[in-house]
Amino acid sequence: DLALIDQHLLTAGWFTSTQGHFFPDVIFPHRWGRLSPSTRTPTNFNCAQLLDANIARRPIVVVGGLKDIDNSWRRDYHLVPVGL
């Protein structure tokens, strides 16, 4: 199966609590111990934490590159062009 998740939606604190159940095979590394002061929802995780939690479970394909909003993945991962 394919899980298509928009990177910008992952930056929203509400996403995993309201939409995460649609992706049962994806591990979202919640930070339930910390709540956002403005929304009282769990604070988010970074891209590297998401990759670390899922890399051994399934192939991960990035379409259109990763946005500059989070460069945490650059330390341990790299993008490999595939296709035309």
matplotlib code that plots the C-alpha trace (Angstrom):
import matplotlib.pyplot as plt

x = [0.0, 1.0, 0.8, 0.8, 1.4, 1.9, 5.0, 3.3, 0.4, 2.9, 4.0, 0.5, 0.1, -3.4, -2.6, -1.5, -4.2, -7.0, -5.7, -3.1, -5.6, -5.8, -2.2, -2.1, 1.2, 3.1, 4.7, 4.3, 6.9, 4.6, 5.8, 2.8, 4.7, 4.8, 1.7, 1.7, 0.8, -1.4, -3.4, -2.9, -2.2, 1.0, 4.0, 5.3, 8.3, 10.9, 11.5, 14.5, 12.5, 9.7, 12.3, 14.0, 10.7, 9.7, 12.8, 13.1, 9.3, 8.7, 10.2, 10.1, 9.8, 9.9, 8.0, 9.0, 11.8, 11.6, 10.8, 13.2, 10.9, 12.8, 16.4, 16.9, 17.0, 20.2, 22.4, 21.6, 19.7, 20.1, 17.8, 18.4, 16.9, 14.8, 13.0, 13.2]
y = [0.0, 3.6, 6.3, 9.8, 12.5, 16.2, 17.6, 20.9, 19.1, 17.2, 20.6, 21.2, 20.1, 18.9, 16.6, 13.4, 13.6, 14.1, 12.4, 9.9, 7.1, 7.1, 6.0, 2.9, 1.7, 5.0, 5.7, 9.4, 10.1, 12.2, 14.6, 14.0, 15.3, 18.8, 20.8, 23.9, 26.9, 28.4, 25.3, 22.9, 20.1, 17.9, 19.6, 18.1, 16.0, 16.8, 15.1, 13.1, 11.7, 10.6, 9.0, 7.3, 5.8, 4.4, 3.7, 0.1, -0.5, 0.5, 2.2, 6.0, 8.0, 11.8, 13.4, 17.0, 17.3, 18.2, 21.8, 24.0, 24.3, 21.3, 20.3, 17.9, 14.9, 16.1, 14.9, 11.2, 10.9, 12.0, 12.1, 9.8, 10.8, 8.0, 8.0, 10.3]
z = [0.0, -0.6, 2.1, 0.6, 3.2, 2.4, 4.2, 5.0, 6.7, 8.9, 10.3, 11.7, 15.3, 14.6, 11.7, 13.5, 16.1, 13.6, 10.4, 11.7, 12.0, 8.1, 8.0, 10.3, 8.9, 9.5, 12.8, 13.8, 16.5, 18.8, 21.4, 23.7, 26.7, 25.2, 24.3, 22.0, 24.3, 21.6, 20.5, 23.4, 20.8, 20.8, 19.3, 16.1, 15.3, 12.6, 9.3, 10.5, 13.4, 11.0, 8.7, 11.6, 12.9, 9.5, 7.4, 8.4, 8.0, 4.4, 1.4, 1.5, -1.7, -1.8, -4.7, -5.6, -3.1, 0.6, 1.6, 3.3, 6.4, 7.9, 7.0, 9.9, 7.5, 5.8, 8.6, 8.1, 4.8, 1.1, -1.9, -4.8, -8.2, -9.7, -13.1, -16.0]

ax = plt.figure().add_subplot(projection="3d")
ax.plot(x, y, z, "-o")
ax.set_aspect("equal")
plt.show()
